[in-house]
Amino acid sequence: MDEWQVSLLSACVGGALAIVASVLTTLLSHRLEWRRRKIEENLHWLDERYQPTLEFLGKLIADLATQRPLDSADLHQIQRRVEQSVKRAWPCALRLDPEDTGLRDIVLDTLTYDRISQGREEFFEYRAHVVRSFQALSTIFREEREAILSGNSLKSLIQERAQRKKKELQRFSRLWRVLEDFRDGKYSVDQALQHIGKLQVRGTSLRLLLDGMEQQTDTTNRIVLLKKECEDRGWV
């Protein structure tokens, strides 16, 4: 092959490689830009859902932190203030979690303010409960934000939450059967407590189940005793 033919071939190959490299660079650039825009859209979507709810909880905590109840009249006044504040809980919960994957339950727990007027201890318990709800939701928001930055899709995050709620509902169902068996005398208090401990249902959820069982049975003494044991262990 003549020298000029070699030069021509080299030039053609070099030109082709340059074109391929340019095309690949353009495709990669478009791909990165698409990914960047998708991440920004997903982060904006997260902010639109979470921020109003976190703002609501933050304001409620700030208001509760300034309250210093001295007597029953103060507690009733605080309860009325909280009642006005938590009217925002429902719209915030629906906006946060329209798929009902469990997040809205964290927000709607703020509606359990009816015990505030019973005493200072109940007021402080409610305030601590709202703080825990805020912390839990803040943690989930941060984790989902980091997951999106790492390339996870919104669909996968929602599916993961739905799976967690499904497992939680299964635990509730198993615990309800335990409470029915305890009511019917099939379990002792210690045996029931062992089952509750294994199922890891705590807080408001456990109290609601115990209250529901108490309302459905004539043998309330057994349920009251079990509830007292759960309270002593810090489970409710």
C-alpha positions in Angstrom: 0.0 0.0 0.0 1.3 3.4 -1.0 2.1 6.0 1.6 -0.6 8.3 0.4 -3.1 5.4 0.7 -2.0 4.7 4.3 -2.4 8.4 5.1 -5.8 8.5 3.6 -6.9 5.4 5.4 -5.6 6.8 8.7 -7.4 10.0 8.1 -10.7 8.2 7.4 -10.3 6.0 10.4 -9.4 8.9 12.6 -12.3 10.9 11.3 -14.7 8.0 11.9 -13.4 7.6 15.4 -13.8 11.3 16.1 -17.4 11.1 14.9 -18.1 8.1 17.0 -16.5 9.7 20.0 -18.5 12.9 19.4 -21.8 10.9 19.1 -21.0 9.0 22.3 -20.1 12.2 24.2 -23.4 13.8 23.0 -25.4 10.7 24.0 -23.7 10.6 27.4 -24.2 14.3 27.9 -27.9 13.9 27.1 -28.2 10.9 29.4 -26.6 12.8 32.3 -28.8 15.9 31.7 -31.9 13.7 31.6 -30.8 12.0 34.9 -30.1 15.4 36.5 -33.5 16.8 35.5 -35.2 13.6 36.7 -33.5 13.8 40.1 -34.5 17.5 40.4 -38.1 16.7 39.5 -38.2 13.9 42.1 -36.6 16.1 44.8 -39.2 18.8 44.0 -41.9 16.2 44.3 -40.6 15.1 47.7 -40.4 18.7 49.0 -44.0 19.4 47.9 -45.2 16.4 49.9 -43.0 16.5 53.0 -42.4 20.2 53.7 -46.0 21.3 54.5 -46.2 18.3 56.9 -42.9 19.0 58.6 -43.8 22.7 58.9 -47.1 21.8 60.5 -45.4 19.4 63.0 -42.6 21.9 63.7 -45.1 24.7 64.5 -47.1 22.4 66.8 -43.9 21.4 68.7 -42.9 25.1 69.0 -46.3 25.9 70.4 -46.3 23.0 72.8 -42.8 23.9 74.0 -44.0 27.4 75.2 -46.9 26.0 77.3 -46.4 25.7 81.1 -49.6 24.2 82.5 -50.2 24.9 86.2 -53.7 23.6 86.7 -56.7 22.0 85.1 -57.9 25.2 83.5 -54.5 25.6 81.8 -54.6 22.1 80.5 -58.1 22.5 79.0 -56.9 25.8 77.3 -53.9 24.0 75.9 -56.1 21.2 74.6 -58.3 23.7 72.8 -55.2 25.3 71.2 -54.0 21.9 70.0 -57.4 21.1 68.7 -57.3 24.2 66.5 -53.8 23.4 65.3 -54.3 19.8 64.4 -57.1 20.6 62.0 -54.2 20.8 59.5 -53.3 17.2 60.1 -55.8 15.6 57.7 -54.9 17.7 54.7 -51.2 17.4 55.4 -51.5 13.6 55.7 -53.4 13.2 52.5 -51.0 15.4 50.6 -48.0 13.7 52.1 -49.2 10.1 51.4 -52.0 9.8 48.9 -51.1 6.1 48.4 -51.6 5.5 52.1 -48.4 3.6 52.6 -48.0 4.4 56.3 -46.7 8.0 56.3 -50.1 9.5 56.9 -50.4 7.5 60.1 -47.4 9.3 61.6 -49.1 12.6 61.0 -52.6 11.6 62.1 -51.1 10.4 65.5 -51.2 14.1 66.4 -55.0 13.7 66.6 -54.6 11.7 69.9 -54.6 14.9 72.0 -57.7 14.0 74.1 -55.7 13.0 77.1 -53.9 16.4 77.5 -56.5 17.8 79.9 -56.2 14.8 82.2 -52.9 16.0 83.8 -49.5 17.5 83.4 -47.9 14.1 82.8 -50.3 13.4 79.9 -49.5 16.8 78.4 -45.8 16.1 78.5 -46.3 12.6 77.1 -48.3 14.1 74.2 -45.6 16.7 73.5 -42.9 14.0 73.5 -45.1 11.9 71.2 -45.4 14.8 68.6 -41.6 15.3 68.8 -41.1 11.6 68.0 -43.5 11.8 65.1 -41.5 14.8 63.7 -38.2 13.0 64.1 -39.5 9.9 62.4 -40.9 11.8 59.5 -37.7 13.9 59.2 -35.6 10.7 59.1 -37.8 9.1 56.4 -37.6 12.3 54.3 -33.8 12.5 54.6 -33.5 8.8 53.7 -35.7 9.1 50.7 -33.9 12.2 49.5 -30.6 10.4 49.7 -32.1 7.4 47.9 -33.2 9.6 45.0 -29.8 11.3 44.8 -28.4 7.8 44.6 -30.6 7.0 41.6 -33.6 5.3 43.1 -37.0 5.8 41.5 -40.0 7.3 43.3 -42.0 4.2 42.3 -39.6 1.9 44.2 -39.7 4.1 47.3 -43.5 4.0 47.4 -43.5 0.3 46.9 -41.0 -0.2 49.7 -43.2 1.9 52.0 -46.3 -0.1 50.9 -44.5 -3.4 51.7 -43.5 -2.1 55.2 -47.1 -1.1 55.9 -48.4 -4.5 54.7 -46.0 -6.3 57.1 -47.1 -3.9 59.9 -50.8 -4.7 59.3 -49.9 -8.4 59.5 -48.3 -7.8 62.9 -51.4 -5.9 64.0 -53.6 -8.8 62.9 -51.5 -11.4 64.7 -51.5 -9.2 67.8 -55.3 -8.8 67.7 -55.6 -12.6 67.7 -53.3 -12.8 70.7 -55.5 -10.3 72.5 -58.6 -12.3 71.7 -56.9 -15.5 73.0 -55.8 -13.6 76.1 -59.4 -12.3 76.6 -60.7 -15.9 76.3 -58.2 -17.1 78.9 -56.0 -19.0 76.6 -52.9 -17.0 77.6 -51.7 -15.7 80.9 -50.5 -12.1 81.3 -46.9 -13.2 81.0 -47.6 -15.2 77.9 -49.5 -12.4 76.3 -46.6 -10.0 77.1 -44.1 -12.4 75.5 -46.2 -12.4 72.2 -46.5 -8.6 72.3 -42.8 -8.2 72.8 -42.0 -10.5 69.8 -44.5 -8.6 67.5 -42.9 -5.3 68.3 -46.1 -3.3 68.2 -45.7 -0.2 70.3 -47.0 3.3 71.2 -50.3 4.6 69.9 -50.9 1.5 67.8 -50.7 -0.8 70.8 -52.9 1.4 72.9 -55.6 1.6 70.2 -55.6 -2.2 70.0 -55.8 -2.6 73.7 -58.6 0.0 74.0 -60.5 -1.7 71.1 -60.3 -5.0 72.9 -61.4 -3.4 76.2 -64.5 -2.0 74.5 -65.4 -5.3 73.0 -65.3 -7.5 76.1 -67.0 -7.8 79.4 -63.9 -9.2 81.1 -62.2 -5.7 81.1 -60.2 -6.4 84.3 -57.8 -8.7 82.3 -57.3 -6.2 79.5 -56.8 -3.4 82.0 -54.2 -5.4 83.8 -52.4 -6.2 80.5 -52.5 -2.5 79.5 -51.0 -1.6 82.9 -48.2 -4.1 82.4 -47.5 -2.6 78.9 -47.5 0.9 80.3 -45.0 -0.1 83.0 -42.7 -1.5 80.2 -42.9 1.8 78.3 -44.6 0.1 75.4 -47.6 2.5 75.2 
